[in-house]
């Protein structure tokens, strides 16, 4: 099981070290390309609860279970030793500031970035020529979030970023009709 979030590990969700080798201690959402993606247990609990509700857990039961079980996992026992001194959190804050500075009309202020696997957020965009293209790598873990439009009901903004780029798009329910608004190299 992942020693950060407690999820059962299967081959396709094992995290990777910087050199691309597998790290069988963590899932790809908690450990991506040699970087631990969670430094705040409460943030992790918020993400995990969303996925546990309905799987024989109410929201309250899931939250209670995680508050008891997560501190028993190796990552949280050794957090101070494994942490990067706040560098990753500082990087996320810098990305959030850059994304908010874009001033995209109708997009609420971005408050948080979560670890997202490429296959989950790699939408297919239609080019003016009619050709369709994907910009992301399905196997890579990115930072991102979904924000509901402040202007258009049912429209969402998708934000995906890493050290190299920022992508902001819009889409409808279930990722339908995606459109790239910003693709910016950093």
N, C-alpha and C positions, 0 to 999 in steps of 0.2 A: 504494500500500500504506500501511497505517496506520504512521505514523512513531513509534509507541510500541511496538506488539506485532508489527508486520510482516505482519498479515493482509491479504490482497488486499481492496481496498475495492470494494463494490458500492453502488449508490444507497441501498438500504434499510438499510444499516448504517453510513452516514456520521454522524459526531458532529455535535452542534449547539452553536452559541455561545449565550450568555445570551439574546440577542434572538430565538432560534429559527432563525436562519439556519444554513445548512450550513457545516461546517468540513471541507473535503476533505482535510485532513492526517491525520485520526484517525477511528477507528471509534467507534461509540457506547458501547462498553464502556470505552474508554480516555479518552474525552473526552465528558462528559455535561453539557449545559446550561452550558457555559463553564468547567467544572471538570475538571482532569486527575485521573483516578481512581487512578493508580498512582504511588507515590513510591519504591517499593522494587522493584528489578528482580527480586530473588529471589521476591517474592510474585507478580509477573506471570509469571515462568517456571513457578511451581507451577500456576497456572491454565491457562496455555497447554499445558503438557505433557499435562494431562488430556485435552485436545481433539486433540492430535496423535498420541497413542499409537494404533496400529492403522492410521493413514494412512501406511503405508510407513515408520513410525518405531517403534522400541522406546522405552521410557521414557528409557533412557540416551542414545540417539541424539538424541531430541528435546531433552533438557536440554542436551546438548553443543552442538547446533546453535544453540539460543537464546542460550547464553552467548557464542557467537562473533558472532552476527548482531545481536542487540538493541543492543549498544553502537555499532553503525554507523548506527542510525536517528537522525534529527534530534532527537527528544524527549530521548533519553538523552545525546546530544552536548551539548545545551543545557539539561540538567536544572536546573542552578542558576539559570539565567536564567528559565526557565519556571515553576519551582516557586513555591508560595504561602507559602514560609517555614514549612511544616509545619501550616498552618491546617486543611487538609482532614484530615490524619492526626489532629489534635487533635479535630476534629469526630467522626471515626469512633470514636475512643477514648471520647468522651463518650457517644455512642450505645450502644456496647458496655456501658459502665457502667450506663446507664439500663435496658437490656434485661436484663442480669444481675440488677439490683436488683428486677426483677419477681418473682423467686423462683418461677418456674413449676415445679411438681412434675414430675420425670422429665426435664426439659430440662437437658442438660449445659451447663456454663459456655461462653458464647460467647467465642471468642478472636479471631475475624476476621470482617470484613464485606467482601464482594466486590461489584463492579459487576454488576448483573443487569438485563437488559432486561425491561420490563413484560410483554411478550407471553410471556416464558418463565415468569414467576412469577404471572401474573394468573389465579388459579384461580377457579372458579365455586362459590360457597357457597350452600347451601340455607338459606333463611330458615324460621322456624317456620310461616309461612303456606304453605310449599311452593314459593314463588317462588324463583328462582335469581338471584344478583347477583354482579357482579365489582366489586371495590373499587379496582382499579388502572387506570392508563392503559397500554395496550399499547406506546405509542411512547415512554414515559418510562423513563429509566434510574434504578434504585433501588440501594440498598445492601442486601445480604442474605446469608443463608447457610442451609444445611440441616444439621440436627443429628439424629442418631439418638437415639431415646428410650432413657433408661437403665432404663426399667421395662418397656415393652411392645415385644417383638420385632416388627420390621417397621413400626413407627410412626415417622414423622419429624416433627420440628418445622421449620416454615418461618418464617424471620424476614425481614421486609422493612421498610425504613425510609427516611425522607428527613428533610429539615429540618422537615416538618410533622406527621409521624405515625410510630407504630411499630405494625406488625401482626405478631402471632405466631399461627400456626395449626398444626394437625396434619393429616397426611394419610398415606395408605398408598402402596404402590408406584405409580409413574407418576402421582402426584397424585390418586389415587382417594380418595373420601370425605373431602374437606377440611372442616375445622371451625375457625372463628375462635375463638381463646382470648382474645386481647387485640387491641383496636383502640383505640389511645390517641393523642389529639392531643398534640402537644408544645408 
